[in-house]
Amino acid sequence: MAQTLDVRGEICPYPMMRTVSALKKLPEGEKVLEVVTDHAPALDTIPTQAARLGFTTEVEEVGGSEWRILLTRV
Amino acid sequence: MATNAMRALAAWALAAVVFVWAHNHDTQFSMYWAFGLAFGFTLQRGRFCFASAFRDLFLLGHGRNMKGVLLGMAVASVGFGLVMSRQVGMIIEGIYPPAGNVVPLGVHTALGGVLFGVGMVLAGGCASGSLYRMSEGYVASWVAFAGLMGGLLVAAYTWNWWWETSISTGPRLWLPHTLGHPGALVVTLLALAAAYIWVLRVEHRAGMVLPTPPVKSATSTGVADDLRALGRTVFVRGWPVLTAGAVLGGLNVMLFTAQEPWGFTGEVSRWSIGLAGVFGAAPGPLTGADQLPGCVFVPSDGTIFNHMTFLVIAMWLGSFAGALGAGEFKLRVPKQPVRYAQSFGGGVLMGYGAGIAMGCTIGAFFSSIPSLAVNGWVFAIFLALGAWIGTQAISRIA
């Protein structure tokens, strides 16, 4: 079961910043971090920051202006 | 999907009703109403954000938003240059375009820029950014707007001191006075191009920046399909920030052609001062404010609304309609108490900064640089410094 980070309700740029710090803290053995956000601009910033840390990004629209972002260690 | 369209249609219908009503009262009202709708809609669709334009350069090495801002100002500079060259045919020292945002330059410009820059990063959005985020349901932005109103009021209390100390003696530097109309425009465009190159360098140093993934579209089978795709591009998908920047620049030129450059903190200050007056706490007369163009303080004159009220309220409604159509409206309530303090404090700093610098990121920057005014560039440099300080601060507030 992947770890989940819920950053709903957060203002800019915290969804991205908290994702980055969670990725940095993710234990070696964990492959996937799931992020739940309702902040659309984060969909622009998270993929690049994740890639810089060695993660690929998959975005899934949950609907109602919410997205589930799956970040997978390469 | 369909419900989103219905909700947006209801918002547009309301906008149309108010337009007709306003038009029957005063054609200025309806014109500003239409401009406000267009500005608000474009800000929301492009998620145009001055705070992230500056902050993301320092925080992430991303320049996407800044590129949109620079393009918007380049478009506006050409249009403003043309308008002003018609208004001021012969260049004479001391003669200024009546409505261009050329305001006295001084310490107040620099300090205003720094305070505004720190504030917008703390609050997670500048004045216009907070305005359209309010319409998207960001509760933190409502708090930031309240802070903005408070900060403007505090600045109004100190206005006369600033007027004596710095504003009244500050030079109004308008580039065409020294460079002529074409020269001033060329220098402004070259400076914007240089800023663009600097943004590219920042991005390059930070490493790769992934492009926003393209949206796959189905093969079209006719005009109806094309129209549907067009509708989705305009009303549902976010606009590329360069598109939004160019549209905002174009709208700004249109508004200047009709009347004056885009700006709105002057109007918000009128609300603050008027509200303070209700509680018997209005600041006294503000020396010199009525002689200056741009987003300078507007003393409360007892009227409830004027043409600018229509602009600001329409910006809310236009961005609200945009958010509804795209299904992007949602109440977003921050869970950490510190965010409310941050948003309010950021708003106060923005308000004070906009008060003494005579404008926000719109009036003192996005409309001032195209006015070929030196104060726009000075404000921009100190805005960047403030945003940098703000970026250091938010990294420490988890």
Contacts between the chains, C-beta under 8 A, distances in Angstrom:
chain1	res1	chain2	res2	distance
A	8	B	332	7.0
A	9	B	139	7.9
A	9	B	332	4.9
A	9	B	333	5.0
A	9	B	334	4.9
A	9	B	335	5.5
A	10	B	332	7.8
A	10	B	334	6.2
A	10	B	335	7.9
A	10	B	339	7.5
A	11	B	123	7.8
A	11	B	124	3.6
A	11	B	125	7.5
A	11	B	138	6.5
A	11	B	140	4.4
A	11	B	141	7.5
A	11	B	332	7.9
A	11	B	334	6.3
A	11	B	339	6.1
A	11	B	343	6.8
A	12	B	49	7.3
A	12	B	51	7.1
A	12	B	52	6.2
A	12	B	124	4.3
A	12	B	125	6.6
A	13	B	52	7.0
A	13	B	55	6.6
A	13	B	56	7.5
A	13	B	59	6.3
A	13	B	124	7.2
A	13	B	394	7.3
A	14	B	124	7.7
A	14	B	339	7.9
A	14	B	394	7.9
A	16	B	60	7.7
A	17	B	59	7.9
A	17	B	394	7.6
A	17	B	395	7.4
A	18	B	398	7.7
A	21	B	398	7.8
A	38	B	330	5.6
A	38	B	332	5.7
A	39	B	332	7.4
A	40	B	47	6.6
A	40	B	238	6.8
A	40	B	328	6.5
A	41	B	47	5.7
A	41	B	49	7.2
A	41	B	52	6.8
A	43	B	212	7.9
A	44	B	64	6.9
A	44	B	212	5.8
A	45	B	56	7.1
A	45	B	60	6.3
A	45	B	62	6.7
A	47	B	210	4.9
A	47	B	213	8.0
A	48	B	60	7.1
A	48	B	62	6.8
A	48	B	208	7.0
A	48	B	209	5.3
A	48	B	210	4.6
A	49	B	60	6.6
A	51	B	208	6.6
A	51	B	210	5.7
A	52	B	207	5.9
A	52	B	208	7.2
A	63	B	327	7.8
A	64	B	327	7.2
A	64	B	330	6.3
A	65	B	327	6.0
A	65	B	328	5.1
A	65	B	329	7.1
A	65	B	330	4.3
A	66	B	330	7.5
